[in-house]
């Protein structure tokens, strides 16, 4: 999500698959599609990433709550995290979050 010269940043525009990968890193295509199904804006996606990484206090300091789209993204990411933890436990590997 590199801005071109003089391209304004619009936090309320709908996020794209490129935005999802830029903000959340290298994730599976299926997960990108599931995240985009909640139609998050760039702000929603950034807020969800902060919350998921344990930095939700930064949002709370601004006296804001997660939007429904941001919450849906967090729930999707948390579900995937839980699945990874379950897989690691079943295989004897250790997974820390």
N, C-alpha and C positions, 0 to 999 in steps of 0.2 A: 504494500500500500504506500508507495512513494508518491508524494505530491509533485506534480509538475510545476514548473515555475509559474507563479501567480495563480495557481489553482487553490481556491479556498477550501479550508477544512470544514466539512459539514457534519457535525456529530449526529444530526438527526436523519441523515440519509441511510437508506437500507444497506446493510452489510452485504458484501459479496463473498464468494468462496476465497478470493485472494485476501480479503480483509480477515476472514476467519483464520487462515493459515498464518498470516502476518502476526496476528495478535496471540493466537494459541499455539503456534508452532506447527511442526510437521505432524498432522493428524490424518487418520484414515478418511478416504473419500465418503464412505458411508456416514461417518460421524459429521463431516462437513454438511452433507445433505440434511441430516437430522437437525443440526443446529440452525441451518437456514430455513427450515420448515417453520420455526417459531418467528420468522421475519424480524430478527433483531436489527436495530439501528447500530451505528458505530458506537454510540454511547452505551447502548445495552450490552454490546459485545465486550467493550472495555470494562464496564461495571461487573459483568459476569466473571471475566478473567481475574479481576481484583478479588472478588468474593471467593472464587474457587481456590485461589492461591493463598487465602488466609488474610487478605488485606481489606476486608470489608469495613474495618474501622475508618478507612479513608473516605468511604461513601457516607458513613454515619456522621463524620465530622462536618459534612456539607448539609446535614439534616435532610438527607434524601433516602429513599427506600429503593430497592430493586424494582424495576418495572416487571410486568408479567413476562415479557420476552426475555429479559435478563435472567429472571428466575427460572424460566424454562431451559435456558442454556446451562445454568448452574446445575439444575437437576440432571440434565443429559450428561454433563461432564462427571458429576458425582456418581451416577449409575455406572459409567464406564470405569471410573476409578475403583468402585466396589467390585466390579467384575474382574479387574486386574488383580486386586488383592485376593479374591477368592481363588483365582487361577494359581497365584503364587503359593497360597497356603496348600492347595491340593497337590502341587508338584514338589512341595518341600522347599521352595525358594522363599526368600524373604523379600517382602515388598514394603517399603516405607513410603508414607505420604507426607 
